[in-house]
């Protein structure tokens, strides 16, 4: 294998725990700074902060995917095709409007002419 691959793999192994600790400390600090002051909530520990990170990852599917039961589409046109195949229309593509379906409110001038 390529020696550059191993170099980056070892960097990832070394820096991933550091990044996890830093992000956990940031979550813990922000929580302990904001939540007790705003909502009179409890302060949390570092391990609880990591638990919140894990829970948010599970619920929202953050980096690395997951969390969503919906198929991911590679392009907007694939998504549009899927929506059209299932009878959904976008908010800006409602189809043609027949002339008899359109009602026009009278203008102020027309209202004045009718009252005379």
Contact map, one row per residue, 1 for C-alpha under 8 A:
11101000000000000000000000000000000000000000000000000000000000000000000000000000000000000000000000000000000000000000
11111100000000000000000000000000000000000000000000000000000000000000000000000000000000000000000000000000000000000000
11111110000000000000000000000000000000000000000000000000000000000000000000000000000000000000000000000000000000000000
01111111000000000000000000000000000000000000000000000000000000000000000000000000000000000000000000000000000000000000
11111111100000000000000000000000000000000000000000000000000000000000000000000000000000000000000000000000000000000000
01111111110000000000000000000000000000000000000000000000000000000000000000000000000000000000000000000000000000000000
00111111111000000000000000000000000000000000000000000000000000000000000000000000000000000000000000000000000000000000
00011111111100000000000000000000000000000000000000000000000000000000000000000000000000000000000000000000000000000000
00001111111110000000000000000000000000000000000000000000000000000000000000000000000000000000000000000000000000000000
00000111111111000000000000000000000000000000000000000000000000000000000000000000000000000000000000000000000000000000
00000011111111100000000000000000000000000000000000000000000000000000000000000000000000000000000000000000000000000000
00000001111111110000000000000000000000000000000000000000000000000000000000000000000000000000000000000000000000000000
00000000111111111000000000000000000000000000000000000000000000000000000000000000000000000000000000000000000000000000
00000000011111111100000000000000000000000000000000000000000000000000000000000000000000000000000000000000000000000000
00000000001111111110000000000000000000000000000000000000000000000000000000000000000000000000000000000000000000000000
00000000000111111111000000000000000000000000000000000000000000000000000000000000000000000000000000000000000000000000
00000000000011111111100000000000000000000000000000000000000000000000000000000000000000000000000000000000000000000000
00000000000001111111110000000000000000000000000000000000000000000000000000000000000000000000000000000000000000000000
00000000000000111111111000000000000000000000000000000000000000000000000000000000000000000000000000000000000000000000
00000000000000011111111100000000000000000000000000000000000000000000000000000000000000000000000000000000000000000000
00000000000000001111111110000000000000000000000000000000000000000000000000000000000000000000000000000000000000000000
00000000000000000111111111000000000000000000000000000000000000000000000000000000000000000000000000000000000000000000
00000000000000000011111111100000000000000000000000000000000000000000000000000000000000000000000000000000000000000000
00000000000000000001111111110000000000000000011011001000000000000000000000000000000000000000000000000000000000000000
00000000000000000000111111111000000000000000010010000000000000000000000000000000000000000000000000000000000000000000
00000000000000000000011111111100000000000000000000000000000000000000000000000000000000000000000000000000000000000000
00000000000000000000001111111110000000000000000010001000000000000000000000000000000000000000000000000000000000000000
00000000000000000000000111111111000000000001110110000000000000000000000000000000000000000000000000000000000000000000
00000000000000000000000011111111100000000000000000000000000000000000000000000000000000000000000000000000000000000000
00000000000000000000000001111111110000000000000000000000000000000000000000000000000000000000000000000000000000000000
00000000000000000000000000111111111100000011000000000000000000000000000000000000000000000000000000000000000000000000
00000000000000000000000000011111111100000111000000000000000000000000000000000000000000000000000000000000000000000000
00000000000000000000000000001111111110000000000000000000000000000000000000000000000000000000000000000000000000000000
00000000000000000000000000000111111111000000000000000000000000000000000000000000000000000000000000000000000000000000
00000000000000000000000000000011111111111110000000000000000000000000000000000000000000000000000000000000000000000000
00000000000000000000000000000011111111111110000000000000000000000000000000000000000000000000000000000000000000000000
00000000000000000000000000000000111111111000000000000000000000000000000000000000000000000000000000000000000000000000
00000000000000000000000000000000011111111000000000000000000000000000000000000000000000000000000000000000000000000000
00000000000000000000000000000000001111111000000000000000000000000000000000000000000000000000000000000000000000000000
00000000000000000000000000000000001111111100000000000000000000000000000000000000000000000000000000000000000000000000
00000000000000000000000000000000001111111110000000000000000000000000000000000000000000000000000000000000000000000000
00000000000000000000000000000001001100011111000000000000000000000000000000000000000000000000000000000000000000000000
00000000000000000000000000000011001100001111100000000000000000000000000000000000000000000000000000000000000000000000
00000000000000000000000000010011000000000111110110000000000000000000000000000000000000000000000000000000000000000000
00000000000000000000000000010000000000000011111110000000000000000000000000000000000000000000000000000000000000000000
00000000000000000000000110010000000000000001111111000000000000000000000000000000000000000000000000000000000000000000
00000000000000000000000100000000000000000000111111100000000000000000000000000000000000000000000000000000000000000000
00000000000000000000000000010000000000000001111111110000000000000000000000000000000000000000000000000000000000000000
00000000000000000000000110110000000000000001111111111000000000000000000000000000000000000000000000000000000000000000
00000000000000000000000100000000000000000000011111111100000000000000000000000000000000000000000000000000000000000000
00000000000000000000000000000000000000000000001111111110000000000000000000000000000000000000000000000000000000000000
00000000000000000000000000000000000000000000000111111111000000000000000000000000000000000000000000000000000000000000
00000000000000000000000100100000000000000000000011111111100000000000000000000000000000000000000000000000000000000000
00000000000000000000000000000000000000000000000001111111110000000000000000000000000000000000000000000000000000000000
00000000000000000000000000000000000000000000000000111111111000000000000000000000000000000000000000000000000000000000
00000000000000000000000000000000000000000000000000011111111111000000000000000000000000000000000000000000000000000000
00000000000000000000000000000000000000000000000000001111111111100010000000000000000000000000000000000000000000000000
00000000000000000000000000000000000000000000000000000111111111000110000000000000000000000000000000000000000000000000
00000000000000000000000000000000000000000000000000000011111110000010000000000000000000000000000000000000000000000000
00000000000000000000000000000000000000000000000000000001111111000111000000000000000000000000000000000000000000000000
00000000000000000000000000000000000000000000000000000001111111111111000000000000000000000000000000000000000000000000
00000000000000000000000000000000000000000000000000000001110111111110000000000000000000000000000000000000000000000000
00000000000000000000000000000000000000000000000000000000100011111000000000000000000000000000000000000000000000000000
00000000000000000000000000000000000000000000000000000000000011111100000000000000000000000000000000000000000000000000
00000000000000000000000000000000000000000000000000000000000011111111000000000000000000000000000000000000000000000000
00000000000000000000000000000000000000000000000000000000010111011111100000000000000000000000000000000000000000000000
00000000000000000000000000000000000000000000000000000000111111001111100000000000000000000000000000000000000000000000
00000000000000000000000000000000000000000000000000000000000110001111110000000000000000000000000000000000000000000000
00000000000000000000000000000000000000000000000000000000000000000111111000000000000000000000000000000000000000000000
00000000000000000000000000000000000000000000000000000000000000000001111100000000000000000000000000000000000000000000
00000000000000000000000000000000000000000000000000000000000000000000111110000000000000000000000000000000000000000000
00000000000000000000000000000000000000000000000000000000000000000000011111000000000000000000000000000000000000000000
00000000000000000000000000000000000000000000000000000000000000000000001111110110000000000000000000000000000000000000
00000000000000000000000000000000000000000000000000000000000000000000000111110100000000000000000000000000000000000000
00000000000000000000000000000000000000000000000000000000000000000000000011111110000000000000000000000000000000000000
00000000000000000000000000000000000000000000000000000000000000000000000011111111000000000000000000000000000000000000
00000000000000000000000000000000000000000000000000000000000000000000000000111111100000000000000000000000000000000000
00000000000000000000000000000000000000000000000000000000000000000000000011111111110000000000000000000000000000000000
00000000000000000000000000000000000000000000000000000000000000000000000010111111111000000000000000000000000000000000
00000000000000000000000000000000000000000000000000000000000000000000000000011111111100000000000000000000000000000000
00000000000000000000000000000000000000000000000000000000000000000000000000001111111110000000000000000000000000000000
00000000000000000000000000000000000000000000000000000000000000000000000000000111111111000000000000000000000000000000
00000000000000000000000000000000000000000000000000000000000000000000000000000011111111111000000000000000000000000000
00000000000000000000000000000000000000000000000000000000000000000000000000000001111111111000000000000000000000000000
00000000000000000000000000000000000000000000000000000000000000000000000000000000111111110000000000000000000000000000
00000000000000000000000000000000000000000000000000000000000000000000000000000000011111110000000000000000000000000000
00000000000000000000000000000000000000000000000000000000000000000000000000000000001111111000000000000000000000000000
00000000000000000000000000000000000000000000000000000000000000000000000000000000001111111100000000000000000000000000
00000000000000000000000000000000000000000000000000000000000000000000000000000000001100111110110000000000000000000000
00000000000000000000000000000000000000000000000000000000000000000000000000000000000000011111110000000000000000000000
00000000000000000000000000000000000000000000000000000000000000000000000000000000000000001111110000000000000000000000
00000000000000000000000000000000000000000000000000000000000000000000000000000000000000000111110000000000000000000000
00000000000000000000000000000000000000000000000000000000000000000000000000000000000000001111111000000000000000000000
00000000000000000000000000000000000000000000000000000000000000000000000000000000000000001111111100000000000000000000
00000000000000000000000000000000000000000000000000000000000000000000000000000000000000000000111110000000000000000000
00000000000000000000000000000000000000000000000000000000000000000000000000000000000000000000011111000000000000000000
00000000000000000000000000000000000000000000000000000000000000000000000000000000000000000000001111101100000000000000
00000000000000000000000000000000000000000000000000000000000000000000000000000000000000000000000111111100000000000000
00000000000000000000000000000000000000000000000000000000000000000000000000000000000000000000000011111100000000000000
00000000000000000000000000000000000000000000000000000000000000000000000000000000000000000000000001111110000000000000
00000000000000000000000000000000000000000000000000000000000000000000000000000000000000000000000011111110000000000000
00000000000000000000000000000000000000000000000000000000000000000000000000000000000000000000000011111111000000000000
00000000000000000000000000000000000000000000000000000000000000000000000000000000000000000000000000011111100000000000
00000000000000000000000000000000000000000000000000000000000000000000000000000000000000000000000000000111110000000000
00000000000000000000000000000000000000000000000000000000000000000000000000000000000000000000000000000011111000000000
00000000000000000000000000000000000000000000000000000000000000000000000000000000000000000000000000000001111101100000
00000000000000000000000000000000000000000000000000000000000000000000000000000000000000000000000000000000111111100000
00000000000000000000000000000000000000000000000000000000000000000000000000000000000000000000000000000000011111110000
00000000000000000000000000000000000000000000000000000000000000000000000000000000000000000000000000000000001111111000
00000000000000000000000000000000000000000000000000000000000000000000000000000000000000000000000000000000011111111100
00000000000000000000000000000000000000000000000000000000000000000000000000000000000000000000000000000000011111111110
00000000000000000000000000000000000000000000000000000000000000000000000000000000000000000000000000000000000111111111
00000000000000000000000000000000000000000000000000000000000000000000000000000000000000000000000000000000000011111111
00000000000000000000000000000000000000000000000000000000000000000000000000000000000000000000000000000000000001111111
00000000000000000000000000000000000000000000000000000000000000000000000000000000000000000000000000000000000000111111
00000000000000000000000000000000000000000000000000000000000000000000000000000000000000000000000000000000000000011111
